[in-house]
Structures are given as structure tokens and as C-alpha cells.
Amino acid sequence: MSTTDIGLIGLGNMGFQMATRLRETGHRLVVFDARPEPMDRAVALGAVAATSPADVADRAETVLTSLPTPEVSLAVATGGEGIIHGSRVRRVVELSTIGAQTARQLSALLAERGITLLDCPVSGGTAGARNGTLAVMAAGPEDEFGSATPVLEALGRPFLVATEPGAGQTMKLVNNLMAAATLAATAEVMVMGVKAGLDPTVMIDVLNAGSGATHASRDKFPRSVLPRTFDFGFAAGLMTKDVLLYLHEAAELGTPTELAEAVARRWEATTASQGSDADFTTIVKPLESAAGVIVDGRDDRRNH
């Protein structure tokens, strides 16, 4: 794939880091975002600014999208100034988490215009996007996956999950339910331990040396909770959305959801109390408030 054929729509926390990574790996980018500030920053990286999703699709054969919700993804792809109206686009690589049903719907709508959808959500956070270490979960025709592989390899490690759109979304929802559950459980047990008088930094060290280690204890808590920065780079509202998408898909499949339902309640409570835009590591805050403690790992404010 030519490095001159890449469009990118959506310059949020993940999208902007992916834009940075693609520019660093030599790809020419045409970008669009509804907000001027990230557009200006992307242009400063050497990207070319477009005026609409359709304008991106007029300039690039391959268009990547990194968007917050299923509704926004559908509007960007099929709205009045959507990708579907572009004259050059051949494939859309949907990096967003939109659920299997929306992915299949989007694939069918794009196919009417001869455009192929590669259902391709990613995992690894903003650090993974910046460093090119994302897990890339692709579903779509093998030839389209092959065409997109050079770009996907710049972003991380691509996996062809299945050949039908929707399967990538299912894999991503499974992944994010696990991430949501382990972060929620880690927050809950950390609050309990601090309430009992344990040092939170020692707790994390012990968890990481034992069988209780998770990505939450290895990365999220040391980086964003113990130092009280709450800046990991993923919004609580987006995690809540992903968990609810998982529940919807599991209900359609008729699979058990007892644990997922409890996880969803915790994320909905977090979003209600902290706000949708709050970092998802703030899930610990309402638990702290209920227990009357702070999980503070800063050297000058340890709980004993």
C-alpha cells in the first residue's frame, strides 16, 4: 500500500496518537476532525487537513476512522458529507469500538457503493497507539486485510480474527470486558486493603509478584492511581459504553452475564459520579468516598 493513500478521521486521544505514529513511520496523512485544535496539531505534524469525511475519501483510497460511538461512526461514514460520498476511497478501516451489529450494518451500507469495510478495533491505550504496540483485531476479506497490513503493522500487531465484519468487534468487546472487570476489581480490593491499614504501594508490589497481578495492577494503578494523576488516557464514559455493548451482544447470543452486569453497574456509577469525560482510572474515587479512605501512593501522603 502506498504511503500516500491514508486518510484518518477522528483525532481524539487514540486517533491523534495513531496519527503521530503513522507520520513517524513515513505515511502521508489526510485528516479530519470536527474540532479545529487537534486538526491544527495534526497539520503541524505534516498531515494534510480535509474539510469533511467526504473530502478525506476524495483524497485517499484507505480511510481509517477512530470515533467515540456507533452513532458517530455511522454518521461519519454514511451522512450527507460522509465517507460514502468520496470518489477515491476503496476501503474503510474502522478502528472504533461500535459493536458487531453496527459493524455489519456499516459494511452493508458501504458495500452498496463498492467500498469494503475492515472491522478493526484496537486495544492498548494511548501509549500503545503512540508506540505502535496496539493489538489490532481485524475482521474482513483476506485480500483487504493484506492490503491494509502495512499500515496496521505501523500501529501494532494485527490479527485476522475472521473474514466477516463484526467478529473484530466481538473480540474487542471480550477484551474490554476483561479490562473493565480487572480495573473495577483492583479498585475495590485496593480500597479494602487501605481501609484495613495496608500501604497501597506495597499492596501493588505484592499483587504484581503474585497471582493477583493484572494489567490494572501492573500499569494503570502505578501510572495513574497511586500518583493521583488520573491521566491514563481513556474516558470512563467510553469504557461504560463498551461494557454495555458487551451486555447487548451477550444478550443476543444468550450467554451468561452475571459478572458483566455487576461490572456494568460499577462503571455506570463511576460515570454518573465522575462524568463521562473523566479518566477511567477514576473508578476508584466513588469507592474511596464510600470507604472514607484514599488510595494514595505518593511518598509524602501514604496511608498507614
Summary of the structure (lengths in Angstrom):
residues: 304
radius of gyration: 20.2
end to end distance: 57.4
largest distance: 64.1
contacts: 1087
relative contact order: 0.10
helix: 57%
strand: 13%
